[in-house]
Amino acid sequence: MILRILLILVMIFSLASCYANNSEKKQDEADNAGKMVDPFTLDFGKVKQGEILKHNFTLKNDSSKTLNIKDANTSCGCTASKVAKKTLAPGESTVINVSFKSKGYNGRVTQFIYVNTDSAEKPTIRFTIKAEVVK
């Protein structure tokens, strides 16, 4: 009977240990999601070559007029972007989905995403992603 109790306790502590390690791993992954330098720039830090990096930028219409997004372009074919909503009322926001394929890169990389709008004040809004690609 005592042996069974000890066996059950060992199993409980083993499971608790696995859960704690998994929680630490998830926190590490969240920390590696990148650091916002400002609302328009994200630095992924060190990443392994071949990883596909993804981030969602938020674009808010701070003007008093409706903002129409014409299109979004990137500085390289390795980077893709997609605008969730193309017409923004004053105060409204949308998400700019960005992905960067690091395959073939080594060292410091900077890529740009250009969002073209009908705004006379700021017709092009530039977002930036950075990473240090390591083998």
MIFIVEX-766058 format. One line per field, with one value per residue: x, y, z of N, C-alpha, C, O in turn. Coordinates in Angstrom, 3 decimals. Layout:
BEGIN
n_u (X|...)
n_v (Y|...)
n_w (Z|...)
ca_u (X|...)
ca_v (Y|...)
ca_w (Z|...)
c_u (X|...)
c_v (Y|...)
c_w (Z|...)
o_u (X|...)
o_v (Y|...)
o_w (Z|...)
# end
This chain:
BEGIN
n_u (0.819|1.892|3.873|2.370|1.253|3.585|4.413|2.307|2.636|5.156|4.485|2.704|4.399|6.150|4.470|3.739|6.204|6.713|4.654|5.442|7.877|6.885|5.337|7.354|8.673|6.696|6.598|9.183|8.961|7.067|8.557|10.405|8.964|9.412|10.410|8.810|9.902|8.881|5.504|5.552|7.666|9.216|11.446|12.658|14.821|17.357|17.067|16.523|17.921|15.791|13.397|9.970|8.845|6.303|4.040|1.537|0.782|-0.808|-2.866|-4.090|-6.658|-6.165|-7.145|-9.677|-11.112|-12.370|-10.201|-8.723|-7.216|-5.044|-3.203|-0.728|2.729|5.869|9.399|10.768|10.607|10.631|9.146|5.830|2.606|-0.645|-3.632|-6.184|-8.556|-9.707|-10.920|-11.162|-12.943|-12.903|-10.912|-11.016|-9.460|-7.181|-5.671|-2.415|-1.149|1.937|4.564|7.775|10.164|12.964|14.771|17.817|18.969|21.453|22.776|22.224|19.034|16.762|13.506|10.911|7.512|5.151|2.370|0.001|-2.025|-4.980|-4.496|-3.673|-1.864|-0.177|0.604|1.901|2.555|5.052|6.048|8.335|10.325|12.743|15.551|18.021|19.507|20.568|22.641)
n_v (-1.187|1.298|1.487|1.860|4.383|5.949|5.588|6.834|9.466|10.063|10.006|12.166|14.338|14.175|14.768|17.366|18.619|18.370|19.992|22.479|22.877|22.998|25.329|27.227|26.980|27.888|30.556|31.377|31.133|33.108|35.340|35.353|36.305|38.771|42.241|45.225|48.122|50.579|51.679|51.030|49.385|46.253|44.146|41.042|39.909|37.436|34.805|31.538|30.441|29.851|29.869|30.947|34.028|35.768|38.481|40.700|43.864|46.849|49.203|52.361|54.660|57.826|60.195|62.671|61.929|59.415|56.704|55.226|52.286|51.605|49.640|47.198|46.861|45.110|45.179|43.087|39.846|37.863|38.658|39.013|40.603|41.351|43.107|43.436|44.974|47.389|49.900|52.467|54.009|57.178|56.826|54.080|50.800|48.503|45.325|44.528|41.869|40.284|38.398|36.851|35.106|33.528|31.910|31.340|33.683|35.403|36.840|40.333|41.529|43.668|44.454|46.014|47.135|48.613|50.573|51.832|54.658|56.790|59.150|62.546|63.735|61.683|59.609|57.143|54.596|53.276|50.174|48.260|45.352|43.572|41.379|39.120|36.793|33.564|30.698)
n_w (0.000|0.821|-1.067|-3.395|-2.885|-2.812|-5.463|-6.825|-5.885|-6.989|-9.700|-9.823|-9.148|-11.315|-13.502|-12.785|-12.992|-15.744|-16.734|-15.706|-17.093|-19.706|-19.574|-19.143|-21.588|-23.381|-22.564|-23.280|-26.079|-26.542|-25.797|-27.858|-29.921|-30.935|-30.708|-30.268|-31.678|-32.285|-33.104|-35.796|-36.370|-36.021|-34.348|-34.715|-33.529|-32.915|-35.195|-36.507|-39.541|-42.280|-40.964|-40.961|-40.385|-38.678|-38.254|-37.000|-37.780|-36.591|-38.074|-37.670|-38.394|-37.808|-38.650|-39.529|-41.663|-43.964|-44.601|-47.328|-48.293|-50.802|-51.750|-50.695|-50.591|-50.677|-49.866|-50.922|-52.458|-50.582|-48.513|-47.478|-47.513|-46.201|-46.194|-43.905|-43.873|-46.122|-46.181|-43.940|-41.439|-39.649|-36.761|-36.845|-37.078|-38.728|-39.546|-40.566|-42.016|-41.921|-43.338|-43.325|-45.086|-44.082|-45.333|-46.978|-46.155|-44.186|-41.323|-40.460|-41.281|-42.921|-43.742|-45.653|-45.543|-47.487|-47.245|-49.245|-49.455|-49.797|-48.556|-48.336|-46.630|-45.708|-47.873|-48.171|-45.918|-43.985|-42.783|-40.812|-40.603|-38.782|-38.408|-37.107|-38.827|-38.251|-38.814)
ca_u (0.000|2.796|4.553|1.425|1.161|4.826|4.375|1.349|3.266|6.210|3.816|2.155|5.512|6.659|3.538|3.853|7.471|6.509|3.799|6.242|8.810|6.107|4.971|8.557|8.930|5.742|7.007|10.343|8.471|6.421|9.627|11.068|8.022|9.898|10.320|8.337|10.771|7.853|4.310|5.764|8.896|9.360|12.724|12.510|16.036|18.030|16.180|17.216|17.742|14.751|12.140|9.036|8.495|5.003|3.614|0.387|0.838|-2.103|-2.903|-5.279|-6.973|-6.236|-7.648|-11.119|-11.692|-12.242|-8.918|-8.794|-5.921|-4.998|-2.513|0.442|3.863|7.017|10.687|11.413|9.698|10.682|8.225|4.461|1.711|-2.061|-4.407|-7.464|-9.677|-9.135|-11.567|-11.213|-13.603|-12.087|-10.774|-11.061|-8.164|-7.110|-4.464|-1.547|-0.473|3.239|5.392|9.112|10.835|14.383|15.603|18.804|19.530|22.388|23.153|21.191|18.109|15.700|12.540|9.912|6.154|4.627|0.913|-0.343|-3.368|-5.431|-4.260|-2.797|-0.820|0.765|0.098|2.541|2.927|6.069|6.300|9.663|10.660|14.183|15.944|19.397|19.354|21.751|22.555)
ca_v (0.000|2.446|1.521|2.459|5.812|6.550|5.565|7.876|10.757|10.254|10.330|13.521|15.284|14.124|15.519|18.776|19.082|18.505|21.157|23.676|23.030|23.402|26.723|28.014|26.930|28.786|31.920|31.644|31.340|34.423|36.326|35.347|36.783|40.035|43.411|46.413|49.282|51.616|51.033|50.687|48.596|45.077|43.451|39.655|39.472|36.306|33.746|30.478|30.495|28.957|30.137|31.913|34.944|36.391|39.510|41.511|45.278|47.514|50.522|53.083|55.912|58.890|61.427|62.904|61.497|57.995|56.360|54.089|51.653|51.197|48.350|47.053|46.270|44.809|45.493|41.861|38.719|37.004|39.241|39.136|41.354|41.314|44.080|42.828|45.850|48.437|51.193|52.724|55.229|57.836|56.092|52.638|50.152|47.247|44.545|44.258|40.584|40.278|37.206|36.943|33.809|33.790|30.949|31.958|34.896|35.233|38.134|41.327|41.732|44.650|44.433|47.068|46.942|49.922|50.602|53.011|55.125|57.993|60.281|63.578|64.017|60.565|58.642|55.843|54.299|52.229|49.297|47.652|44.182|43.328|40.112|38.667|35.400|32.746|29.318)
ca_w (0.000|0.887|-2.359|-4.347|-2.576|-3.268|-6.921|-7.239|-5.624|-7.996|-10.957|-9.705|-9.239|-12.688|-14.341|-12.416|-13.547|-17.193|-16.944|-15.435|-18.208|-20.868|-19.365|-19.381|-23.020|-24.021|-22.263|-24.117|-27.432|-26.567|-25.749|-29.149|-30.932|-31.448|-29.841|-30.973|-31.517|-32.296|-33.682|-37.201|-36.512|-35.161|-34.443|-34.273|-32.847|-33.574|-35.678|-37.228|-40.990|-42.764|-40.265|-41.518|-39.303|-38.912|-37.302|-37.381|-37.420|-36.554|-38.693|-37.214|-39.067|-36.812|-39.268|-39.423|-42.940|-44.289|-45.189|-48.242|-48.549|-52.208|-51.808|-49.823|-51.299|-49.823|-50.476|-51.396|-52.657|-49.392|-47.539|-47.983|-46.626|-46.531|-45.423|-43.537|-44.228|-46.977|-45.943|-42.494|-40.969|-38.624|-35.505|-37.080|-37.287|-39.458|-39.302|-41.708|-41.782|-42.576|-43.137|-43.913|-45.221|-43.839|-46.072|-47.856|-45.549|-43.090|-40.784|-40.178|-42.398|-42.728|-44.844|-45.527|-46.043|-47.848|-47.361|-50.028|-49.110|-50.486|-47.663|-48.887|-45.641|-45.641|-48.858|-47.982|-44.533|-44.046|-41.645|-40.932|-39.796|-38.707|-37.782|-37.307|-39.240|-37.948|-39.333)
c_u (0.872|3.526|3.660|1.316|2.405|4.864|3.447|1.963|4.364|5.591|3.268|3.270|6.107|5.771|3.627|5.129|7.358|5.683|4.608|7.224|8.085|5.706|6.165|8.860|7.990|6.115|8.213|9.913|7.809|7.478|10.334|10.169|8.454|9.674|9.884|9.270|9.903|6.634|4.479|6.964|8.918|10.716|12.542|13.722|16.689|17.009|17.004|16.894|16.712|13.411|11.281|8.529|7.195|4.713|2.404|0.589|-0.587|-1.959|-4.211|-5.436|-7.184|-6.786|-9.153|-11.856|-11.541|-10.906|-9.102|-7.390|-5.959|-4.383|-1.378|1.516|4.972|8.300|11.365|10.368|9.660|9.705|6.857|3.620|0.286|-2.784|-5.785|-8.652|-9.121|-9.783|-11.758|-11.897|-12.695|-12.104|-10.742|-9.661|-8.305|-5.787|-3.725|-0.793|0.822|3.933|6.697|9.737|12.341|15.326|16.533|19.431|20.485|22.805|21.951|20.356|17.065|14.816|11.459|8.583|5.593|3.120|0.554|-1.806|-3.751|-5.248|-3.293|-1.623|0.247|0.285|0.699|2.971|3.885|6.172|7.633|9.744|12.166|14.424|17.448|19.300|20.672|21.535|22.392)
c_v (1.265|2.607|2.178|3.967|6.542|6.631|6.667|9.257|11.066|10.650|11.765|14.558|15.314|14.933|17.015|19.378|19.293|19.740|22.442|23.926|23.512|24.868|27.641|28.085|27.880|30.233|32.301|31.918|32.705|35.520|36.441|35.862|38.126|41.170|44.592|47.575|50.537|50.982|50.567|49.782|47.447|44.443|42.055|39.170|38.343|35.238|32.748|30.570|29.449|29.161|31.103|32.751|35.646|37.418|40.243|42.930|45.820|48.894|51.187|54.378|56.984|60.196|61.564|62.491|59.989|57.765|55.117|53.570|51.110|49.808|48.338|46.314|45.997|45.074|44.275|40.769|37.761|37.474|39.405|39.918|41.245|42.274|43.487|43.656|47.055|49.808|51.374|54.056|55.897|57.055|54.580|52.097|48.918|46.572|44.360|42.977|40.563|38.953|37.371|35.552|34.054|32.830|31.699|33.229|34.518|36.621|39.045|41.576|42.771|44.616|45.476|46.642|48.343|49.813|51.928|53.378|56.334|59.249|61.272|63.860|62.929|59.465|57.237|55.702|53.118|51.495|48.604|46.416|43.968|41.973|39.920|37.171|34.668|31.340|28.325)
c_w (0.000|-0.441|-3.421|-4.133|-3.057|-4.793|-7.457|-7.021|-6.641|-9.330|-10.932|-9.844|-10.646|-13.625|-14.050|-12.995|-15.055|-17.503|-16.743|-16.575|-19.451|-20.757|-19.611|-20.862|-23.758|-23.763|-23.109|-25.549|-27.557|-26.559|-27.090|-30.261|-31.504|-30.470|-30.694|-30.649|-31.447|-32.970|-35.132|-37.432|-35.505|-35.413|-33.868|-33.488|-33.624|-33.939|-36.470|-38.714|-41.430|-42.080|-41.075|-40.359|-39.650|-37.832|-37.868|-36.861|-37.388|-37.174|-38.300|-38.003|-38.002|-37.380|-39.057|-40.700|-43.099|-44.987|-46.050|-48.508|-49.970|-52.348|-50.792|-50.612|-50.299|-50.588|-51.097|-51.554|-51.478|-48.319|-48.189|-46.988|-47.142|-45.599|-45.162|-44.002|-44.976|-46.821|-44.446|-42.215|-39.946|-37.307|-35.661|-37.375|-38.163|-39.134|-40.625|-41.365|-42.592|-42.299|-43.908|-43.916|-45.133|-44.566|-47.031|-47.307|-44.426|-42.620|-40.588|-41.438|-41.993|-43.962|-44.570|-46.134|-46.273|-48.036|-48.027|-49.790|-49.966|-49.625|-48.318|-47.945|-45.605|-46.595|-48.730|-46.535|-44.585|-42.713|-41.901|-40.052|-39.898|-38.078|-37.986|-37.569|-38.981|-38.465|-38.230)
o_u (0.602|3.770|4.139|1.291|2.309|5.302|3.778|1.829|4.485|6.108|3.369|3.116|6.525|6.271|3.593|5.128|7.855|5.990|4.474|7.394|8.611|5.734|6.020|9.264|8.421|5.965|8.279|10.435|7.974|7.318|10.820|10.566|7.879|8.870|10.507|9.412|10.160|6.722|3.658|7.259|8.675|11.097|12.299|13.657|16.590|16.198|18.049|15.740|16.765|12.390|11.798|7.862|7.003|5.081|2.271|0.569|-1.468|-1.047|-5.294|-4.465|-8.240|-6.882|-9.804|-13.067|-10.698|-10.520|-9.575|-6.496|-6.792|-4.958|-1.107|1.253|5.008|8.290|12.414|9.354|8.754|9.466|6.749|3.878|0.041|-2.582|-6.476|-9.646|-8.165|-9.225|-12.409|-11.469|-11.794|-13.163|-10.466|-8.791|-9.393|-4.898|-4.328|0.102|0.808|3.902|6.726|9.827|12.923|16.545|16.102|20.331|20.353|23.149|20.809|20.898|16.554|15.299|11.137|8.538|5.564|2.646|0.767|-2.702|-2.948|-5.798|-2.227|-0.524|1.437|-0.362|0.075|3.657|3.565|6.358|8.019|9.295|12.773|13.602|18.052|19.046|21.738|20.408|22.303)
o_v (2.199|3.727|2.957|4.735|7.623|7.638|7.345|10.132|12.202|11.531|12.485|15.542|16.373|15.699|17.834|20.525|20.289|20.464|23.386|25.072|24.350|25.584|28.705|29.137|28.599|31.070|33.422|32.837|33.384|36.531|37.518|35.858|38.569|41.078|44.914|47.964|51.440|49.826|49.805|49.439|47.634|44.225|41.899|38.123|38.290|34.822|33.082|30.753|28.298|28.674|31.966|32.242|36.074|37.255|40.385|43.167|45.308|49.651|50.662|55.095|57.048|61.192|60.689|62.676|59.364|58.538|54.085|54.321|50.268|48.919|49.335|45.277|46.579|45.180|44.404|40.771|36.933|36.773|39.882|39.903|41.073|42.260|43.081|43.105|47.680|50.797|50.573|55.101|55.244|56.675|53.869|52.823|48.364|47.171|44.073|42.992|40.796|38.445|37.950|34.900|34.705|32.931|32.569|33.794|33.467|37.478|38.588|41.804|42.755|44.733|45.777|45.890|49.163|49.053|53.001|52.542|56.832|60.301|60.885|64.183|63.222|58.508|56.256|56.566|52.078|52.106|48.385|46.423|44.157|41.479|40.477|36.382|35.092|30.852|27.125)
o_w (-0.754|-0.890|-4.244|-5.095|-3.640|-5.349|-8.430|-7.877|-7.100|-10.017|-11.925|-10.568|-11.116|-14.450|-14.969|-13.441|-15.581|-18.451|-17.521|-16.992|-20.183|-21.758|-20.211|-21.357|-24.659|-24.654|-23.612|-26.181|-28.570|-27.242|-27.434|-31.427|-32.498|-29.542|-31.706|-29.490|-30.651|-33.383|-35.642|-38.577|-34.313|-36.563|-32.672|-32.845|-34.850|-33.112|-37.029|-39.099|-40.997|-42.567|-41.785|-39.458|-40.789|-36.669|-39.083|-35.654|-38.078|-36.840|-38.556|-38.245|-37.373|-36.663|-38.485|-40.813|-42.455|-45.864|-45.573|-48.898|-50.305|-52.977|-50.123|-51.221|-49.214|-51.815|-51.728|-50.856|-51.382|-47.336|-49.319|-45.785|-48.336|-44.385|-46.097|-44.474|-44.516|-47.299|-43.775|-42.706|-39.418|-36.806|-34.695|-37.856|-38.320|-38.528|-41.660|-40.519|-43.801|-41.178|-44.994|-42.875|-46.000|-44.426|-47.788|-47.929|-43.799|-43.434|-40.555|-42.519|-40.873|-45.087|-43.421|-47.108|-45.355|-48.882|-47.463|-49.904|-50.755|-49.948|-48.795|-48.395|-45.485|-46.171|-49.133|-45.988|-45.162|-41.661|-43.049|-38.906|-40.952|-37.308|-38.902|-36.659|-39.428|-38.545|-38.488)
# end
